[in-house]
Amino acid sequence: MVQPIHCMGLVPSQVHTYVRNLLALLDERYGIRKFASQERFDPELCPIRPCIHHPTSKR
């Protein structure tokens, strides 16, 4: 399993490296070679908990 990471604060090259590594693993295990597109999601949709960017974590 690939652990999710927070990409907020990463420079674009770090995000692309993470995605490239993730795709290499997905290709190796499942034959998935590409994503349809990269999308930016609002930090409020972050599934990682605890998440400093999620409204429920801000007090």
Secondary structure, DSSP 8 states (H G I E B T S, - for coil): -------TT--HHHHHHHHHHHHHHHHHHH-----S------GGG---SS-TTSGGG--
